[in-house]
Amino acid sequence: MQRHIGVHMSDDEMKTVAPADEVAFRSPVPTQMVSNGEYNPIPQTEKQAQVEALIKEMADTQAKRHGMDRRTFLATNAGMATAFLAMNKVFGPVFDVTEAEAGDMEMSDYRRSQLAGQFIFDDQTHFIRDDFKQEGLLGLTKWAVGAKVNPRINEAPMTLARYKMDNYLKEIFLDSDTKMSLLSGAPFDDPSWWLLSNDAIQNACRAVNKMAGSTRMLGHTVITPKYPNWMDEVARGIETLKPVSWKSYTIGDPFGPSKYAWRLDDEKLMYPFYEKAIKSGINTICIHKGLMPRDYEKAFAGTWESATVSDVGKAAKDWPGMNFVIYHSALRPWLADAPDREMADFEKNSYIQWSTDLARIPEKFGVNNVYAEIGTSFASTAVTNPKFAAAFIGQLVNLMGPERVVWGTDSVWYGSPQWQIEAMRRLEIPDEMMKQQKWKTRLGGANSEVKQKIFGLNAAHLYGLDMKVAQGPAFTADKLAAIKAEYLAMGGDTGRSNAAYGYVAKKTTA
């Protein structure tokens, strides 16, 4: 079955998805699962359709009270609260939100202002180089309106500019409460598909930090095990580029299958790298795991095993001085077809495909150097079945420890990460789940100790940040803060873009 260029999905599977900007309703929080091309999105569920209808009904009422139209209301903080309130009414009380907050502009704005200074470090972000020509990447834009998060998506031209640096800075630093980001890249067997070179990553970081007058962006160096002379780039990274961490894909090519798939515990291939990395002081590696397409066993025959975490435990135990950050928490991917059934399976056996395998590694192997990053996985679960999102995050926190869960959003593919930030701020593990799973650690309030660790403190520890600086005046007094203040004063927050970009399943008729 032929794969569609730029995505995991086949040509036949591509016929089942639609551009997000073909979907009329825009919500501040997605009401449909959306894919970035690395996995198959499922159609809008019955409960998601109920949420959408309820958001419309509630927003119409509130908008009329405030003398505005529905779209304008849904762009406000009260509009976002309304979306979470609707989700609670359909899925059960998972998000911390009240009727009063949804109906009171001043209350919702005050809550947002009180949390605006929260230290949030986004451990997985992307944009593309200016000369990137692969128009196939535009398929990611389908996450925008179809994800129901962008009231103004049609104002942005359908060009690759959506994924470039200017829009990245706006979406992440102006339209969200993110304070710092880690800029990443990805290797492809076809060199023309590389999003950013390693030099471009570091040049971007230097440019942004110089403009801001403080450290706002850090960068990876992408490594390509099994490529000819790949260790030469490692040496150049250490000597010249000086990244804060390494990034790679054990499956070789994100959209594969690839001839360069490999394992973290390959002693001949990887152990000399770990030795060199630790000696250099750049001792953190971020690895893409999980997010396989529905037909992964056929489409990635011979290589899909590299997307599991079967290679993590031994490598982590053999190299305690190396930190292994597992992107997407290795979710495989969640919700292939039946979210309610998978939730029932978790309640029965406490197992989430591949993610639970990751969560069990610290105890099983006696290690403390394995971390779970939640980009894309949290976004998808939070909007499809919030109770499952609570299970997903709750298991990571309770089995691995709250100090080993790292915030990431995979933006700018998904546009501004503000709704994801709000979802995490409001998320709590239901009482019955805590009791059933015999968990001890709750997530707590919007600025709880656990959520502070997830949002930024864990990444700060990994990357050696001075938290007195990170949580001090730097992010309120630098040039980027001044730009944001001017942007908000001009009404940027009122009509902010909630854009996100990806694939949504076409609606079907009975």
LINWOZI-V252393 format. One line per field, one symbol per residue. ss: DSSP state (~ for helix, > for strand, _ for the rest). A space follows every 50 residues. Layout:
# LINWOZI-V252393
ss = ???
This chain:
# LINWOZI-V252393
ss = __>______>~~~~__>>_~~~___________>>__________~~~~~ ~~~~~~~~~~~~~~~____~~~~~__~~~~~~~~~~~~~~~___>___~~ ~~~_~~~~~~~~~~~_____>>>>>_________~~~~~~~~~_______ __~~~____~~~~_~~~~~~~~~~_____>>>>_______~~~____~~~ ~~~~~~~~~~~~____>>>>>>_______~~~~~~~~~~~~___>>>>>_ ________________~~~~~~~~~~~~~~___>>>>>_______~~~~_ ___~~~~____~~~~~~~____>>>>>~~~________~~~~~~~~~~~_ ____~~~~~_~~~~~____>>>>___~~~~~~~~_~~~~~~~~~~~~~~~ _~~~>>____>______~~~~~~~~~>___~~~~~~~___________~~ ~~~~~~~~~~~~____~~~~___~~~~_~~~~~~~~~~~___________ __>>>_____
